[in-house]
Amino acid sequence: MMNYDGIFAGAIDALREERRYRTFATLVRNPETAPTALWQPPGETRGPQPVTVWCSNDYLCMGMHPDVIEASTEASRSFGTGAGGTRNISGTHQKVVELEQELAGLHGKEAALVFTSGWVSNFAAISTIGTLLPDCVIFSDADNHNSIIEGIGRSRCEKKIWRHNDVTHLEQLLAAEPHDRAKLVVFESLYSMSGSIAPIGGIAALAERYGAMTYIDEVHAVGLYGPQGGGICDRDGLADQIDVIQGTLAKGFGSLGGYVAANASIVDAIRSYAPSFIFTSTMPPSVAASAAAAVRHLRRSKAERDQQQAVTRRVRRALQAARLPVMANESHIIPVVVGEAQKCTAASQMLLERHKIYVQPINYPTVSKGTERLRLTPTPAHRDVHIDLLVAALSDVWASLELPYDERVARSPIVGMTGDALDPKDMTGQQSVRAE
Ligand SMILES: *Cc1c(COP(=O)(O)O)cnc(C)c1O
């Protein structure tokens, strides 16, 4: 007889051995106390402990915004909880239609299509585009997210990986294909684990020259960059040079769901052909309403963006002054390099247990080996007192675990956001990265 349980237990043991077994921290978030939440330690002996969260992807605290909460509760009261069906079978409610109009407007595109998550939107859109284009070859940045990789896999298209953010390499790969072959270039605007930003203009220019379609994942930038919060394309005025813009409603917009925005025919084709859009129920009105409220708010207000950038600069400077090895980048994500999986996990544990600071360790396969890190995400709710406590706590952890300091910063005075902190270690050339 097959030992079914033994197979699953063995698979888990293998993960434990590789130190890839994941444990989740149970949190009770509270709009009144953000960025402090309650953490329930494992086991029942101790009650919930207050912890300061430094790794939330609710980057702008929009999930805590009174207008957004009100939109959600009001929609539940008015329209009930579930959507009642798939889009095709009684599930196309007014709130999701309004949300799609808002998102098309945000990105200056003819249409937008909403999915139940950002992961599903990448999977659905990329696989459908790749399937519909005859003999398409897909060019994918080496650091692309798992949802992109899975979408490309499902498309069954030929795939070429270019070194992370390396336009010279991308051009070599594009030039090697016949000019009239269908091509799709897929990349992210802002990579969440390193905070690096893509050379979007250069990539768009190459796509134009070699006759390729472009698809950008702006998941970590929507809400956070650009005059309307439309992402890096909005900030740099490049949205009209990119064919498909994909985003999430679950990070900067503080809700749940994903979407693509593009011209009407691309959106209509995905709507009509993607099984992961067609055969699943629509997001509830409360979710669509809260997402739309966040998008609408951030199109008008830049206060949250400005405050978040200001806090980010303060955190970065304070960490550098303490000689902590901050990865250089020009974004709101602050990776602090540990460089070893076990110590990275230990550092996170010590921050939580000893200092009541919650930062999830980022280990392989999310990032490549030797670049294990703590990834800090400042929000507008973090105050100077939180920053001071964070730097003191990290300094204690660095000393306790004898972790490496940034020697270069020791020799130079404090540098700004784009300063000469530690160079990001080489993470290129492999599609092993499973960012999340
Ligand atoms: C989180 C993430 C997604 C998936 O978005 P969800 O809405 O969380 O499913 C897609 N792309 C990137 C780059 C991400 O980091």
PDBQT file of the ligand as one rigid body, heavy atoms in Angstrom, charges set to zero:
ROOT
HETATM    1  C1  LIG A 501       2.991  40.213  -4.833  1.00  0.00    +0.000 C 
HETATM    2  C2  LIG A 501       3.350  40.178  -6.274  1.00  0.00    +0.000 A 
HETATM    3  C3  LIG A 501       2.443  39.752  -7.244  1.00  0.00    +0.000 A 
HETATM    4  C4  LIG A 501       1.143  39.111  -6.860  1.00  0.00    +0.000 C 
HETATM    5  O1  LIG A 501       0.245  40.052  -6.368  1.00  0.00    +0.000 OA
HETATM    6  P1  LIG A 501      -0.899  39.557  -5.360  1.00  0.00    +0.000 P 
HETATM    7  O2  LIG A 501      -1.955  40.578  -5.535  1.00  0.00    +0.000 OA
HETATM    8  O3  LIG A 501      -0.270  39.543  -3.994  1.00  0.00    +0.000 OA
HETATM    9  O4  LIG A 501      -1.315  38.196  -5.784  1.00  0.00    +0.000 OA
HETATM   10  C5  LIG A 501       2.759  39.889  -8.574  1.00  0.00    +0.000 A 
HETATM   11  N1  LIG A 501       3.944  40.406  -8.960  1.00  0.00    +0.000 NA
HETATM   12  C6  LIG A 501       4.872  40.782  -8.052  1.00  0.00    +0.000 A 
HETATM   13  C7  LIG A 501       6.161  41.339  -8.535  1.00  0.00    +0.000 C 
HETATM   14  C8  LIG A 501       4.612  40.661  -6.686  1.00  0.00    +0.000 A 
HETATM   15  O5  LIG A 501       5.545  40.986  -5.803  1.00  0.00    +0.000 OA
ENDROOT
TORSDOF 0
